[in-house]
Amino acid sequence: MKTTKLLMICGIAAGLAAGAIGAFAQTNTINTPNGPINIVDTARQRYMQHVRDGLGLTNEADWNAIEPLVEQVFEAQRELSLGGGLGSGPMIHRGGNGTNNVAMAPNGRRMRFGLADPTADALQNALDNGESADQIKADLEAYRASQKAKRTKLAAAQENLRQALNIQQEAQAVLLKVLD
């Protein structure tokens, strides 16, 4: 059953992403026959339900105590994934000649999914514009510092959640990739 749900979620996400990249790049919202939906909110809701089911929390009071902690982990994971995950950086396509082509939105900006990461943008711009090695090094250091801060925030959120769980729930949360 869990595998079926996971496959269903992956299939829906892939279909939505394939059909709505341009709109999603600007607003995280896509239009469907049933009206607009916010991809980030939909992903958050599915994540939360997946965690609740995985932890076996059927009691509303138990879930209400843990839900804000799971939400903090979700947000920290999402922020950390900027530049390479759900909230990713530029979408790269390999050209026939082996060159990289960055997918562009209609307004001429690189397509992004989710929140922007200014340090990733600065580093990418430095690379794109042929900036000096010193500038690239400075932007790279800023990006690494930003990523380190995001990892620290994620570790703190995960520790707060870990303290609220019993050992069985903690083990399940590790298997669910909510905890490290």
VOBA-1610 file (N, C-alpha, C; in pm, whole numbers, padded with zeros to 5 digits, always signed):
BEGIN
Met+00082-00119+00000Met+00000+00000+00000Met+00087+00127+00000Lys+00194+00128+00083Lys+00282+00244+00086Lys+00350+00264-00048Thr+00390+00157-00112Thr+00454+00166-00242Thr+00358+00223-00345Thr+00233+00179-00340Thr+00132+00229-00432Thr+00112+00379-00414Lys+00103+00423-00289Lys+00085+00566-00262Lys+00205+00645-00313Leu+00324+00593-00285Leu+00445+00663-00329Leu+00450+00673-00480Leu+00419+00565-00549Leu+00418+00568-00696Leu+00313+00664-00748Met+00197+00667-00683Met+00091+00758-00724Met+00136+00904-00708Ile+00198+00934-00595Ile+00245+01070-00570Ile+00351+01109-00671Cys+00445+01018-00697Cys+00551+01047-00795Cys+00493+01068-00934Gly+00396+00985-00972Gly+00333+00997-01103Gly+00259+01129-01119Ile+00185+01165-01016Ile+00111+01291-01021Ile+00208+01408-01029Ala+00311+01404-00945Ala+00409+01513-00945Ala+00479+01525-01080Ala+00517+01412-01138Ala+00584+01416-01268Ala+00491+01470-01375Gly+00367+01427-01374Gly+00272+01475-01473Gly+00245+01623-01460Leu+00228+01668-01338Leu+00203+01810-01316Leu+00324+01894-01355Ala+00441+01846-01319Ala+00563+01921-01353Ala+00583+01928-01503Ala+00561+01818-01571Ala+00582+01814-01715Ala+00485+01906-01788Gly+00363+01917-01737Gly+00262+01996-01806Gly+00257+02142-01770Ala+00327+02182-01664Ala+00307+02318-01617Ala+00434+02389-01573Ile+00544+02357-01631Ile+00672+02414-01587Ile+00671+02566-01594Gly+00623+02624-01700Gly+00627+02769-01713Gly+00547+02842-01607Ala+00425+02800-01584Ala+00342+02865-01482Ala+00399+02840-01344Phe+00443+02719-01319Phe+00496+02682-01189Phe+00622+02761-01157Ala+00703+02788-01258Ala+00828+02859-01236Ala+00804+02997-01178Gln+00692+03057-01208Gln+00666+03192-01162Gln+00587+03198-01032Thr+00493+03106-01011Thr+00399+03122-00900Thr+00382+03000-00813Asn+00441+02888-00847Asn+00418+02760-00779Asn+00274+02714-00794Thr+00198+02777-00881Thr+00058+02743-00903Thr+00041+02700-01048Ile-00035+02596-01067Ile-00069+02554-01202Ile-00220+02550-01215Asn-00266+02570-01337Asn-00409+02563-01363Asn-00443+02422-01408Thr-00548+02369-01350Thr-00598+02237-01387Thr-00743+02253-01428Pro-00804+02152-01486Pro-00945+02161-01520Pro-01033+02189-01399Asn-00985+02152-01280Asn-01062+02175-01158Asn-01022+02304-01087Gly-00944+02387-01153Gly-00902+02514-01094Gly-00754+02511-01059Pro-00701+02627-01016Pro-00558+02634-00985Pro-00523+02558-00857Ile-00404+02499-00856Ile-00355+02435-00735Ile-00212+02482-00710Asn-00180+02496-00584Asn-00046+02536-00543Asn+00035+02410-00518Ile+00139+02388-00596Ile+00218+02267-00589Ile+00285+02252-00453Val+00338+02360-00398Val+00406+02352-00270Val+00309+02313-00160Asp+00190+02375-00159Asp+00091+02339-00057Asp+00047+02195-00073Thr+00029+02151-00196Thr-00011+02013-00222Thr+00098+01917-00174Ala+00222+01949-00204Ala+00333+01865-00159Ala+00340+01862-00007Arg+00320+01976+00057Arg+00323+01983+00204Arg+00213+01896+00263Gln+00093+01907+00209Gln-00019+01828+00262Gln+00008+01678+00247Arg+00060+01639+00133Arg+00089+01497+00111Arg+00201+01448+00202Tyr+00302+01531+00219Tyr+00412+01497+00308Tyr+00360+01477+00450Met+00281+01571+00496Met+00228+01564+00632Met+00142+01439+00650Gln+00058+01409+00554Gln-00026+01289+00564Gln+00059+01163+00559His+00162+01163+00476His+00253+01049+00465His+00322+01023+00600Val+00369+01129+00663Val+00436+01116+00793Val+00337+01070+00899Arg+00220+01130+00901Arg+00119+01091+01000Arg+00085+00943+00986Asp+00060+00900+00864Asp+00029+00759+00840Asp+00148+00670+00878Gly+00267+00712+00839Gly+00387+00633+00866Gly+00415+00617+01014Leu+00384+00721+01092Leu+00405+00714+01236Leu+00288+00647+01307Gly+00183+00617+01233Gly+00067+00549+01292Gly-00010+00636+01389Leu-00013+00767+01364Leu-00081+00859+01456Leu-00227+00877+01413Thr-00313+00802+01476Thr-00456+00811+01446Thr-00528+00903+01544Asn-00470+00925+01658Asn-00528+01012+01760Asn-00498+01157+01723Glu-00601+01238+01710Glu-00586+01378+01668Glu-00499+01458+01765Ala-00513+01433+01895Ala-00434+01507+01994Ala-00285+01475+01979Asp-00253+01348+01957Asp-00113+01310+01938Asp-00055+01377+01813Trp-00131+01376+01704Trp-00085+01438+01580Trp-00070+01589+01597Asn-00164+01653+01665Asn-00158+01798+01683Asn-00034+01839+01762Ala+00015+01753+01850Ala+00136+01783+01927Ala+00261+01773+01840Ile+00260+01685+01742Ile+00378+01658+01660Ile+00376+01734+01528Glu+00259+01767+01478Glu+00246+01829+01346Glu+00332+01955+01327Pro+00334+02050+01422Pro+00418+02168+01400Pro+00567+02135+01389Leu+00610+02031+01459Leu+00750+01990+01453Leu+00782+01927+01318Val+00688+01850+01265Val+00705+01790+01132Val+00706+01901+01027Glu+00620+02001+01045Glu+00615+02115+00953Glu+00749+02189+00949Gln+00811+02206+01066Gln+00942+02272+01070Gln+01047+02191+00995Val+01042+02060+01008Val+01136+01974+00935Val+01110+01986+00785Phe+00983+01983+00744Phe+00948+01995+00603Phe+01005+02124+00545Glu+00982+02235+00613Glu+01029+02365+00564Glu+01181+02371+00559Ala+01247+02317+00660Ala+01394+02317+00660Ala+01449+02229+00548Gln+01386+02114+00524Gln+01429+02028+00413Gln+01408+02098+00280Arg+01297+02166+00267Arg+01265+02238+00143Arg+01365+02350+00118Glu+01397+02427+00221Glu+01494+02535+00206Glu+01631+02480+00168Leu+01670+02371+00231Leu+01800+02312+00202Leu+01806+02259+00059Ser+01693+02216+00007Ser+01694+02158-00127Ser+01704+02263-00237Leu+01696+02391-00205Leu+01711+02494-00307Leu+01843+02476-00378Gly+01837+02481-00508Gly+01958+02463-00586Gly+01981+02319-00625Gly+01891+02230-00590Gly+01913+02092-00629Gly+01802+01998-00591Gly+01684+02046-00561Gly+01576+01956-00523Gly+01442+02013-00555Leu+01345+01994-00467Leu+01208+02039-00490Leu+01206+02188-00522Gly+01274+02267-00446Gly+01283+02409-00475Gly+01413+02434-00547Ser+01425+02391-00669Ser+01557+02380-00730Ser+01599+02504-00807Gly+01721+02501-00847Gly+01781+02608-00926Gly+01749+02592-01072Pro+01839+02637-01158Pro+01808+02634-01300Pro+01791+02492-01352Met+01702+02478-01447Met+01680+02348-01508Met+01773+02340-01629Ile+01863+02245-01629Ile+01965+02235-01732Ile+01926+02129-01834His+01942+02162-01959His+01921+02066-02068His+02054+02052-02141Arg+02094+01933-02171Arg+02216+01911-02249Arg+02183+01931-02396Gly+02256+02020-02458Gly+02238+02041-02600Gly+02306+01931-02680Gly+02275+01922-02805Gly+02333+01819-02890Gly+02483+01831-02903Asn+02535+01951-02884Asn+02679+01972-02895Asn+02750+01959-02760Gly+02678+01911-02658Gly+02738+01891-02526Gly+02736+02014-02438Thr+02676+02124-02485Thr+02670+02245-02406Thr+02548+02239-02314Asn+02552+02320-02209Asn+02438+02332-02119Asn+02351+02448-02163Asn+02224+02427-02166Asn+02130+02534-02196Asn+02036+02546-02076Val+02030+02665-02018Val+01944+02686-01903Val+01805+02717-01955Ala+01705+02644-01906Ala+01567+02670-01947Ala+01526+02808-01900Met+01462+02882-01988Met+01425+03019-01956Met+01274+03033-01950Ala+01229+03110-01855Ala+01087+03142-01843Ala+01053+03249-01947Pro+00925+03274-01972Pro+00887+03374-02072Pro+00942+03513-02045Asn+00968+03547-01918Asn+01020+03680-01887Asn+01172+03688-01902Gly+01236+03580-01950Gly+01379+03581-01972Gly+01463+03538-01853Arg+01399+03509-01738Arg+01473+03465-01621Arg+01482+03314-01620Arg+01584+03263-01551Arg+01596+03118-01535Arg+01475+03064-01463Met+01434+02945-01501Met+01319+02884-01435Met+01362+02828-01301Arg+01281+02853-01201Arg+01307+02807-01065Arg+01180+02742-01012Phe+01200+02649-00925Phe+01087+02580-00862Phe+01091+02615-00715Gly+00990+02682-00666Gly+00986+02715-00524Gly+01055+02848-00497Leu+01116+02858-00381Leu+01178+02980-00336Leu+01311+03004-00406Ala+01348+03130-00419Ala+01477+03164-00478Ala+01584+03156-00370Asp+01705+03124-00410Asp+01820+03123-00320Asp+01917+03228-00371Pro+01923+03344-00305Pro+02007+03453-00354Pro+02154+03415-00367Thr+02205+03331-00277Thr+02346+03294-00286Thr+02371+03203-00406Ala+02275+03117-00437Ala+02289+03032-00556Ala+02278+03118-00681Asp+02185+03214-00679Asp+02171+03305-00793Asp+02300+03384-00817Ala+02359+03436-00709Ala+02482+03515-00723Ala+02595+03430-00779Leu+02606+03308-00730Leu+02711+03219-00779Leu+02688+03184-00926Gln+02565+03153-00962Gln+02535+03119-01101Gln+02560+03240-01192Asn+02520+03358-01147Asn+02544+03479-01227Asn+02693+03505-01245Ala+02771+03482-01140Ala+02916+03501-01151Ala+02974+03406-01254Leu+02926+03282-01254Leu+02974+03185-01352Leu+02928+03222-01493Asp+02800+03259-01506Asp+02745+03294-01637Asp+02813+03417-01698Asn+02850+03512-01613Asn+02905+03639-01660Asn+03057+03638-01668Gly+03119+03524-01642Gly+03264+03515-01652Gly+03336+03604-01552Glu+03282+03612-01431Glu+03344+03696-01328Glu+03483+03642-01293Ser+03556+03722-01221Ser+03692+03686-01182Ser+03690+03566-01086Ala+03802+03500-01076Ala+03814+03387-00985Ala+03788+03430-00841Asp+03832+03551-00805Asp+03809+03600-00669Asp+03660+03619-00641Gln+03586+03671-00740Gln+03442+03691-00722Gln+03371+03556-00711Ile+03409+03462-00796Ile+03348+03329-00791Ile+03378+03264-00657Lys+03502+03279-00609Lys+03540+03221-00480Lys+03456+03283-00368Ala+03437+03414-00370Ala+03357+03481-00267Ala+03212+03434-00272Asp+03156+03424-00393Asp+03017+03378-00407Asp+03003+03232-00366Leu+03104+03151-00395Leu+03103+03011-00355Leu+03107+02998-00203Glu+03190+03079-00139Glu+03196+03078+00008Glu+03063+03121+00069Ala+02999+03222+00011Ala+02869+03268+00060Ala+02764+03158+00044Tyr+02767+03089-00071Tyr+02673+02980-00095Tyr+02695+02867+00006Arg+02820+02830+00027Arg+02849+02724+00124Arg+02806+02763+00264Ala+02827+02887+00303Ala+02784+02934+00435Ala+02632+02927+00447Ser+02563+02965+00341Ser+02417+02959+00339Ser+02369+02815+00354Gln+02431+02724+00281Gln+02394+02582+00289Gln+02421+02527+00429Lys+02533+02567+00488Lys+02567+02520+00622Lys+02462+02568+00723Ala+02420+02694+00712Ala+02317+02747+00801Ala+02186+02671+00784Lys+02153+02636+00661Lys+02030+02561+00635Lys+02039+02420+00692Arg+02157+02358+00682Arg+02175+02225+00741Arg+02163+02231+00893Thr+02216+02337+00953Thr+02206+02356+01098Thr+02060+02373+01140Lys+01986+02451+01063Lys+01844+02471+01092Lys+01767+02339+01080Leu+01799+02260+00978Leu+01734+02130+00961Leu+01768+02037+01077Ala+01894+02034+01118Ala+01934+01948+01229Ala+01861+01986+01358Ala+01844+02116+01382Ala+01771+02161+01501Ala+01624+02120+01494Ala+01562+02137+01378Ala+01422+02098+01362Ala+01406+01947+01381Gln+01499+01870+01325Gln+01493+01725+01341Gln+01512+01684+01486Glu+01601+01751+01557Glu+01623+01717+01698Glu+01499+01750+01781Asn+01434+01862+01754Asn+01309+01895+01825Asn+01204+01788+01802Leu+01192+01743+01679Leu+01095+01638+01649Leu+01135+01507+01716Arg+01262+01472+01710Arg+01311+01348+01770Arg+01275+01341+01919Gln+01287+01453+01989Gln+01258+01455+02132Gln+01111+01433+02162Ala+01024+01459+02065Ala+00880+01443+02086Ala+00830+01303+02051Leu+00919+01220+01994Leu+00878+01087+01948Leu+00926+00979+02043Asn+00852+00866+02046Asn+00904+00749+02117Asn+01001+00678+02023Ile+01068+00575+02072Ile+01174+00511+01993Ile+01120+00445+01866Gln+00999+00387+01872Gln+00940+00327+01752Gln+00909+00434+01647Gln+00853+00544+01692Gln+00821+00653+01601Gln+00949+00714+01543Glu+01051+00726+01626Glu+01178+00780+01578Glu+01236+00691+01468Ala+01233+00560+01492Ala+01284+00467+01391Ala+01205+00478+01262Gln+01073+00489+01273Gln+00989+00502+01153Gln+01017+00634+01083Ala+01038+00741+01160Ala+01067+00872+01101Ala+01200+00870+01026Val+01296+00792+01073Val+01423+00777+01001Val+01398+00706+00869Leu+01317+00600+00872Leu+01285+00527+00748Leu+01207+00613+00650Leu+01127+00706+00704Leu+01048+00797+00619Leu+01133+00913+00566Lys+01259+00921+00609Lys+01352+01028+00569Lys+01312+01164+00628Val+01237+01161+00739Val+01203+01283+00809Val+01317+01317+00906Leu+01377+01213+00962Leu+01492+01228+01050Leu+01613+01160+00986Asp+01731+01208+01021Asp+01855+01144+00976Asp+01891+01032+01070
//
